[in-house]
Amino acid sequence: MYAIGRTANTANLQLEKAGVEVNPKNQKIKIDKEDRTTQKNIFALGDCADGIPELTPVAIRVPFSKNTIRSKS
C-alpha cells in the first residue's frame, strides 16, 4: 500500500476569524521559522503547517517554551 500526499484539513477551523493566513494552494497554515502563524501568539505544528515535512516525528521534536499553552484533552 502506498500513501502519497496529504491534504490539510483546515477549512472548518475558521482561521480567517483569528487572522491566521493559509496557503491558498494547499490550505496549510503559513508559519515562520519559529512555527508562529501570522498571529504571533498562535503556533502551527505538524501536517497542517506549510513548508515543513509531513512527518509526525518532526512535530514531536518541536520544543515547547514555558509560555506555550497546551490543550487539555
C-alpha positions in Angstrom: 0.0 0.0 0.0 1.2 3.5 -0.8 0.1 6.8 0.5 1.3 9.8 -1.4 0.4 13.3 -0.4 -1.8 14.7 2.4 -4.4 17.3 2.5 -4.5 19.8 5.3 -8.0 19.7 6.9 -8.1 23.4 7.9 -11.3 24.6 6.1 -13.6 24.3 9.1 -11.2 25.9 11.6 -12.3 29.4 10.8 -8.7 30.5 10.8 -9.6 33.7 9.0 -11.6 34.9 12.0 -8.4 34.5 14.1 -6.4 36.4 11.5 -4.3 33.2 10.6 -3.4 33.0 6.9 -3.3 29.8 4.9 -1.6 28.9 1.7 -4.4 29.0 -0.9 -2.8 26.2 -2.9 -2.8 23.6 -0.2 -4.8 25.1 2.7 -1.8 24.7 5.0 -1.2 27.3 7.7 1.6 29.8 6.9 4.3 29.8 9.5 7.7 31.5 10.2 10.9 29.8 11.2 9.7 29.6 14.8 6.4 27.9 13.8 4.4 31.1 14.5 1.4 31.8 12.3 0.6 35.2 11.0 -0.8 35.8 14.6 2.4 35.7 16.7 0.7 34.1 19.7 -0.7 31.2 17.6 1.6 28.3 16.5 1.0 25.6 13.9 2.8 22.2 14.1 2.7 19.0 12.1 1.0 18.3 8.9 -1.2 21.4 8.9 1.9 23.7 8.8 3.1 24.9 5.4 6.7 24.4 4.2 7.8 21.6 6.6 8.0 17.8 6.1 4.7 16.0 6.7 6.1 13.7 9.4 4.8 13.2 12.9 8.3 12.9 14.3 9.1 16.4 13.1 6.2 17.8 15.1 7.0 15.7 18.1 10.5 17.2 18.3 9.4 20.8 18.3 10.5 22.3 21.6 7.8 24.0 23.7 8.7 27.1 25.6 7.5 27.6 29.2 4.9 30.1 27.8 3.3 27.6 25.4 -0.2 26.7 26.2 -1.1 23.1 25.6 -4.7 21.9 25.2 -6.0 19.6 27.8 -7.5 16.5 26.2 
